[in-house]
Amino acid sequence: MSSFLPITANMNTIFAVLLVFVGCCSNVVFLELLVRKFPGCGNIVTFAQFAFIALEGFIFETNFGRKKPAIPMSNYVIMVTMFFTVSVINNYALNFNIAMPLHMIFRSGSLIANMILGIIILKKRYSMSKYLSIAMVSLGIFICTIMSARQVNTGVEGSEEQDVYAFLHWLLGIAMLTFALLMSARMGIFQETLYKQYGKHSKEALFYNHCLPLPGFLLLSSDIYNHCVLFSQSTPVEVPVIGQAVPVMWLYLLINVITQYVCIRGVFILTTECASLTVTLVVTLRKFISLIISILYFKNPFTAWHWVGTAVVFLGTLIYTEVWTSVRMALRGKEELKEKKAE
């Protein structure tokens, strides 16, 4: 029986990694398909994702509302306000001429925000390797942002006034992403303190984070309705399983929502089966593959300097997670085991 448990744990880990890579990477593809056709569709995408995950949680996590939350509702209201703000702003930023690759690279800067707020709020102190990694991630994002700014200036045909407007429009999108990054880090610290006090309840938090903000979408209802109309007017395609023609944008949205759920579930299983280092590595590799897909499949503009910036961001992330130290320790452990066997 004891030999069976590690095999089960390994299978769960492999299954979770597959869910993360398949779910998250395909989710990015279908998000880009939606955004390319309708750049302002961020609100309807966010609403659909929230509604689907909330419905699933209401049925399977709260047992149709019969199960009481382990964490007080007042804390969830604070957490949900932050989560809703981050989700809406991140998706809405795509309206401001932000290319998908830059959007992904910018969001990879969560380590910087976590460290800065950790030092300010939790009074944490870090090793020199951590500070080096954060400097590298910051530099990489800065390089990519500057290169994208130049493309905004040169990519818009028209008068100098139009160029300035396009650049300021793009700059507002960058400001939104920066705000969302810091707010997300603050939410992470708030969650950390809650879990220390009440214990880990990831599935419960996932449900309330997606259910409680739903009334907030009433503020965005006109935009969501307009995009419902636009989606319904898109080219119909026949779905083989049901043999019915469906507007292609609704099909993209459905697949985006399902893959988002698969992605989140994969990360959830991974956090219960693996150390946080492994989770960070898997998510980082997933982001890198998503970035490559976005550049190659959608032919997004990506210069040599963008590649330099991306490499610096991911190298900095790997240094932060101390992957080299972990690999070295694992190899040393194997060598010691071999020596003991030889004796």
N, C-alpha and C positions, 0 to 999 in steps of 0.2 A: 504493500500500500504506500509506504514512504517513498519508494522509487517512482511511483506513479505521479505523485504530487509535483515534482520538478518538471516532469514532461508536460503536465497540464499547464503549469505556470508559463513554460516556454512557448507552448502553443498559443496561449492567451496573448503573450507579448507579440508574437509573430502576426497574429490576427489583428491586434491593435495597430501595429505598424502598417499593415496592409490597408486598414481602414483609413488611417491618416493620409497615406500617400495617394490612394485612389480617390477618397472623398475630397480632400482639400485641393489636390491638383486639378481634378475635373471641375470642382466648384469655381476655381479661378477662371477656367476656360469659358464656362457658361456665363459667368459674371461679365467677362469681357465681350462676349457675343451680345449680351443685353445692352451694355454701356455703349458699344460701337454704334448700335442702331439708334438708341435713345439715351444720350449722355446724362439726362436728368432723371433717370429711372431709379436712383438710389433709394428713395423713400418707399416705393412699392416693393422693392427687393427686400429691404429691411423689415417691412411690415409682414411680408409673406413668411420670412424666416422665423420671426418672432411668433407669429400665429401658429405655425406648424409645430415648433418645439414646445410651445405652451400647451397645445392640445395633447401632444404625446405625454408630457409631464403630468397633466391633469388626470389622464387615464391611468398611467402606469406608476407614477411616483406618489401622487396624493390620493389615489384610489377614489377618484371622482369627488375630491374635496373632503373626504372623511378623515384623512391623516393630518394631524396637527404639526406645524413646523417646529423643528428643534431649536432654531434660532429665532429670537423675537422679531415680530413683523416690523417694528420700528427700525431695526437695523437693516432689514431688507429694503425698506423704502429709501434709505440713504444710498445703499448699494445700487439699487435699481435706477435711481436718478442719474447716478454717474454712468452706469452701463448703457442706459438709453441714450444719453448725451453723446457718449463715445461712438456708439454704433451709428447713430444718425449722422453725426459730423463726418465720420470716416467715409461713409457712402456718399454723402452730399458733396464732399470735397471733389469728387470726380466731375462735378458740374463746372469746375473752375480750371479747365484745360490741363488737368493733372493726368499725365500718361500712366497707364497701369504699372509698367516697370518701376517708375519713380514712387508710385503709391506703395508698392510692395517693399522697396528698399527703405523708404521712410519709416514704414511700420516696423521694420527690423531694428529700428533704433530704440525699441522699448527698454533695452538694457541700460541705456544712458539715463532715461527718465527714471527707471527704478533705482539706479544708484544715487542720482542727485537727490531724489525725494527720501531715499533711505538715510542718506547723510543728514538731511535737514530735519526730517520728522522723527526717525528712529534713532538718530545719533550714532549710526553705524560707522565702522572704520573698515577699510578694505586693504588688501595686499597690493604691492606695486604692480603685479601682473594684472590685477583687476583694473587699476587706473590706466595701464597701458592699453588694455583691450578696449576700454571706453573711449580713449583718445583715438584709437584706430577706427572704431565704429563711427564716431563723430566725423572724422576726416573723410571716410568713405561716403557718408551721406552728404557731406558738404560738397565733395567733388561731383557726385551725381546730380545734386540740386543745381549747382552752378552751370553744369553742362546742359541741363534741361532748360534753365533760364535762357541760355543763349539760343536754344532751338525755338523758344517761344518768341524771342525778338526777331529772329530771321525767318521764322516759318509763317508769319502772317503777312499777306500781301495787302498793301494799302498805304494810307498816309502815315506820317510819323505819329499823329494823334491816335490813330487806331493801334499802332504798335505799342504805344505807352499804355493805352487802355487794356490791351491784351496782356501785357506784362503785369499790370496792377491786379487784373483779374486772377492771373496765375498766382501772384504773390499772396492774395487772400486765401487761395486754396492751400498754400504752404502753411500759412498761419493757422488755418483750421486743423491741418494734420498735426502741427506742433502742439496745439491745445489738446487735441484728442489723445496724443501720445502721453502728455503729462497727466491728464485726467485718468487715463487707463492705469498708469503707474500708481496714482493715488488710490484708485479702486483696489489694486492688488495689495497695497499695504493695509487698507481697511479690511479686506478679506482675510489677510494673514492674522490680524489681531482678533477677528471674529472666530476663526478656526481654532486659535489658541485657547480662547475662552469657552467655546461651546463644542469643540470637536469638529472634525471634517464631515461636511454634509454636501458633497459636490453636486449630487443629482438634485437635491432639494434646492440648492442655490441656483442651479441651471434653470429649474422650472420657474422660480419666483423672479429671476432676472429677465425672463422672457414673457411672463404672464402679467405682472404688475404694470409694465410700461404700455400695454396695449391701449388703454384709454388715451395716452399721450398722442397716439397716431391720429386722433380726431382733429388735432391742430394741423395735420398734414393731409386731411381727408380730400381736399379739392385737388391737390397735386396727385394723390394716389388714384382718385377717380379719373382724372385726365389721362393718366398713363394706362389705366384699365381700358379706356376707349381706344387709345393708340395701339395697345397690345392686341385688342380684338380686331383691329383693322389691318394687322400684319398678314403676310402671305400665309395661306393655310397649307398645312402638310398633313398627309395621311399617316396616322399612327397604326402600325401593323397589328398590334395586339387587339385593339378595339375596332379596327377597320373604319375609323371615323376621321374626318379632316378637322384639324385643330390649328388655330393661328400659331405660327411658329414661335412668336415671342412668349406666349403662354406656356408652350412646351419647354422652352429654354428656362423660364422662371421655375416651373415645376422641378426640372432636373437640378437647377441651382439650389433650390430649397432642400431637396432630398440629399444632395451631396454635402450641403452645409451640415445637415443633421448627422450624416455618416462621419464627417470630419470631426465634429464635436464629440461624438460618441467614442471615436477612436482615441482622441486625446484623453477623454475621461478614463477609459480602460487602461491606457498607458500610465496615467498617474497612479492608478491603484496597483499596477503590476511592476513598475520600474522606479528607479531612483530619478530624482528631478533632473540630474545630469543627462540621463538617457532621453528623457522627454524633451529637454532643450535641444539636444543634438538632432533628434528625429524631426522636430518642428523646423529647425534651422535648415536641414537638408531639404525638407519639403518646400520651404520658401525658395530655396535656390533652384530646385527643379521647376517650380511654378514660374519663376522668373525666366528661365531658359525657354519654357513652352511659350510664354507670352512674347518673347523676342523673336523666336524662330517661326512659330505658327502664325502669329498675327503681324509679323514683320514690323514690330514697333521700332522706332528710331533708337539705335543704341551704338554710341561711338566707342572708340578704344578707351577713352577716358571713363566712360560708364563702366566698362569691364574692369578697369583699375579700381574704381570706387567700390564696385560690387565685391571684388576679391578682398579688398581691405576690410569691408563690413563683415564678411563671413569669416575671415581670418581672425578678426577681433573677437567675434562671437565664440569661436572655437577656443581662443586663449582664455576668454572669460569663464567658459565651462570647465577649464582645466583638463581638457580631454587628453592632452599629451601626458600629463602627470598620471592620469588614470590608466592609460595604456601602458606607461612605463611600469607602474606598480603591478599591473596584471601580468606583464611579461616577467618581472622579477619574481612574482609569486610562483609562476610556472617553473622558472629555473630552480627555485628553492625546493619545489616539490620533486623535480627530477633528481636533484642532489640527494634528497632524503631517500628516494627509492633506490638510488645507486648504492647508498650506504647499507 
